[in-house]
Amino acid sequence: MIPPSAGRTIRTRVVEAALEMNRSGINHGTSGNVSARLEDPGMFVITPTAVPYDEVAPGSLSRVSLAGAWHDGAEPSTEWRLHRAIYEARPDVEGIVHAHPLHASAVACLRLAIPAFHYSVPMFGGADIRCAPYAPYGTEALARASVQALEDRRACLMSNHGIVAIGETVEEALRWAQQLEVLAAMFLAALSAGSPVILAEPDVAELLAKFKTYGRSRPATREIRRSGGSAGRARALRG
């Protein structure tokens, strides 16, 4: 996994995220797209259309405004409207990953939301991971449907299409996309074996409260009790 770093430009990080997206198996070929906001107000960069990611250089990324103008770089991805709509609706979003993972796309083709069948589903922000209604790719209709499905969420499925994931960094968006694919694979496996048991509302509410602070603070040390020869003795672990 690629860590965020102040030593790498936003453009470089977008290219690295696009390469990692395919390397990790959640996307294939020239499908999918990755973007990130620029420091310039109202601007973002996005991967170009129909160009293999190993041929994309940071300077060839498309620079697009929230007003919908293509400023420079190669021709932007056909899904630039999707990215623009998300940035307009979600000021908290700094990076976006749109991909076509095998299992998540299969669930999207069933036009199913992923319910809280597993404790980590609420990590995405609610009791389910929504599936946006179908609309043709590259359209404003698809952009609007996806924005609605992403309300209070970190990712969503896109009917008969794929997924879109968002984050405070492009690296975080990629992590959510990868986690969604894992959950989708588990969901399909559970469906194939029977009817998954969905967590009750109080359980989901408890998880949502826990996840609000999950990973937000990492104490330098913590104490645990160990069994065996040193039972009862507290040890400090470096965080």
C-alpha positions in Angstrom: 0.0 0.0 0.0 1.2 3.5 -0.9 1.4 5.8 2.1 0.7 9.5 1.8 3.8 11.6 1.8 4.4 15.4 1.7 7.4 14.6 -0.4 5.3 13.5 -3.4 3.2 15.8 -5.5 -0.6 15.3 -5.7 -0.1 14.4 -9.4 2.4 11.7 -8.5 0.1 10.3 -5.8 -2.8 10.0 -8.3 -0.6 8.1 -10.8 0.6 5.8 -8.0 -2.9 5.2 -6.8 -4.0 4.3 -10.3 -1.2 1.8 -10.7 -1.9 0.3 -7.3 -5.6 0.0 -8.1 -4.7 -2.3 -11.0 -1.9 -4.1 -9.2 -4.2 -5.0 -6.3 -6.7 -6.5 -8.7 -9.7 -4.2 -8.0 -9.5 -2.8 -11.6 -8.3 -4.0 -15.0 -7.0 -2.4 -18.2 -7.9 1.2 -18.8 -11.2 1.1 -17.0 -11.7 3.0 -13.8 -10.3 6.4 -12.9 -8.6 8.2 -10.1 -8.6 11.9 -9.1 -7.5 14.3 -6.4 -8.2 18.0 -5.6 -5.4 20.5 -6.3 -4.4 23.3 -4.1 -5.7 25.6 -6.7 -9.3 26.4 -5.6 -11.9 24.7 -7.7 -9.5 22.4 -9.6 -8.7 18.7 -9.6 -6.6 16.3 -11.6 -7.9 13.1 -13.1 -6.5 10.2 -15.0 -6.9 10.5 -18.8 -9.3 8.5 -20.9 -8.3 5.2 -22.6 -4.6 5.4 -21.6 -2.9 2.4 -19.8 -1.9 3.5 -16.3 1.7 2.5 -16.8 1.8 5.0 -19.6 0.4 7.9 -17.6 2.9 10.5 -16.3 2.0 13.0 -13.6 2.2 15.8 -16.2 -0.3 14.1 -18.5 -3.1 14.0 -15.9 -6.1 16.1 -17.0 -6.6 19.3 -15.0 -10.3 20.0 -14.7 -12.3 22.8 -13.0 -15.4 22.3 -10.9 -17.0 24.5 -13.6 -16.4 21.7 -16.0 -13.6 23.2 -18.1 -10.7 21.0 -19.2 -7.5 23.1 -18.8 -4.6 21.0 -19.8 -3.1 17.5 -19.9 -4.6 14.6 -21.9 -8.3 14.3 -22.5 -10.0 13.5 -19.1 -11.7 10.3 -18.2 -15.2 10.0 -19.4 -16.2 9.9 -15.8 -14.9 13.4 -15.0 -18.5 14.5 -14.4 -18.8 11.9 -11.6 -15.7 13.2 -9.9 -16.7 16.9 -10.3 -20.1 16.3 -8.8 -18.6 14.5 -5.8 -16.1 17.3 -5.1 -18.9 19.9 -5.4 -21.2 18.0 -3.0 -18.5 16.9 -0.5 -16.0 19.5 0.6 -14.5 16.8 2.9 -13.4 14.7 -0.1 -9.8 15.2 -1.4 -9.5 12.0 -3.4 -11.7 9.7 -5.5 -11.3 6.2 -6.8 -13.7 4.7 -9.4 -13.1 1.0 -10.2 -14.7 -2.2 -11.5 -13.7 -4.9 -8.9 -15.0 -8.4 -9.8 -17.1 -9.1 -6.7 -18.3 -5.6 -6.0 -19.3 -5.2 -9.6 -21.2 -8.5 -9.4 -23.2 -7.2 -6.5 -23.8 -4.0 -8.4 -25.1 -6.0 -11.3 -27.6 -7.6 -8.9 -28.5 -4.0 -7.9 -28.2 -4.8 -4.2 -27.0 -2.7 -1.4 -24.6 -4.5 1.0 -26.4 -4.7 4.4 -24.7 -4.9 7.8 -24.1 -8.6 7.4 -20.5 -8.1 8.8 -19.4 -5.8 11.6 -17.2 -3.7 9.3 -20.0 -2.6 7.0 -20.8 0.4 9.3 -17.2 1.5 8.9 -18.4 3.0 5.6 -20.7 5.4 7.5 -24.1 3.7 7.9 -26.2 0.5 8.1 -25.4 -0.4 4.5 -23.3 0.3 1.5 -25.8 1.7 -1.0 -26.2 0.8 -4.7 -26.8 3.9 -6.9 -29.6 3.5 -9.5 -28.4 2.7 -13.1 -27.5 5.5 -15.4 -25.3 5.5 -18.5 -21.6 5.9 -17.9 -20.1 9.4 -18.2 -23.4 11.1 -17.7 -24.7 13.8 -15.3 -27.4 11.3 -14.3 -24.8 8.8 -13.1 -23.0 11.6 -11.3 -26.2 12.7 -9.5 -27.2 9.1 -8.6 -23.7 8.4 -7.2 -23.6 11.6 -5.1 -26.9 10.7 -3.5 -25.8 7.1 -2.8 -22.6 8.5 -1.2 -24.4 10.7 1.3 -22.9 10.1 4.7 -20.9 7.2 3.2 -17.3 6.5 2.1 -18.2 4.4 -0.9 -21.1 3.1 -3.0 -21.9 0.5 -5.6 -23.1 1.7 -9.1 -25.8 -0.5 -10.7 -24.5 -2.7 -13.5 -21.2 -0.8 -13.4 -18.7 -0.7 -10.5 -17.9 1.3 -7.4 -16.8 4.7 -6.3 -14.9 5.4 -3.1 -13.9 8.7 -1.5 -11.4 9.8 1.1 -9.5 12.7 2.8 -6.6 11.6 0.6 -6.4 9.6 -2.6 -4.7 6.9 -0.7 -7.6 6.7 1.7 -10.1 6.5 -1.2 -8.1 3.5 -2.6 -8.2 1.7 0.8 -12.0 2.1 1.0 -12.3 0.7 -2.6 -10.1 -2.3 -1.7 -12.1 -2.9 1.5 -15.4 -2.7 -0.3 -14.2 -5.4 -2.7 -13.3 -7.7 0.3 -16.8 -7.2 1.8 -18.5 -7.8 -1.5 -16.7 -11.1 -1.9 -17.7 -12.2 1.6 -21.3 -11.0 0.9 -21.5 -13.1 -2.2 -20.1 -16.1 -0.4 -22.6 -15.7 2.4 -25.5 -15.4 -0.2 -24.3 -18.6 -1.9 -24.5 -20.5 1.4 -27.8 -19.2 2.5 -29.3 -16.0 4.0 -26.8 -13.8 5.8 -27.9 -12.7 9.3 -28.1 -8.9 9.3 -27.0 -7.1 12.5 -29.8 -5.5 14.5 -30.2 -1.8 14.6 -28.8 -1.4 18.2 -25.7 -3.4 17.1 -25.2 -1.1 14.1 -25.7 2.0 16.2 -23.0 0.8 18.7 -20.6 0.1 15.8 -21.2 3.5 14.2 -20.3 5.1 17.6 -17.2 3.0 17.9 -16.0 3.8 14.3 -16.3 7.5 14.8 -13.1 7.4 16.8 -11.5 4.2 15.3 -8.0 4.9 14.3 -8.2 8.6 15.2 -5.9 8.5 18.2 -2.9 6.1 18.6 -1.4 6.3 22.1 2.3 5.9 22.3 2.0 3.1 24.8 -0.6 0.8 26.1 -0.6 -2.0 28.7 -1.8 -5.6 28.2 -1.7 -8.6 30.4 0.1 -11.6 29.0 -0.5 -15.2 29.9 2.2 -17.9 30.3 5.3 -17.4 32.4 4.8 -13.7 32.7 1.1 -13.8 33.7 -0.1 -10.8 35.6 2.8 -8.7 34.5 1.9 -5.6 32.5 4.0 -4.8 29.5 4.1 -1.6 27.4 3.7 -1.9 23.7 4.8 0.7 21.3 1.9 2.0 19.2 
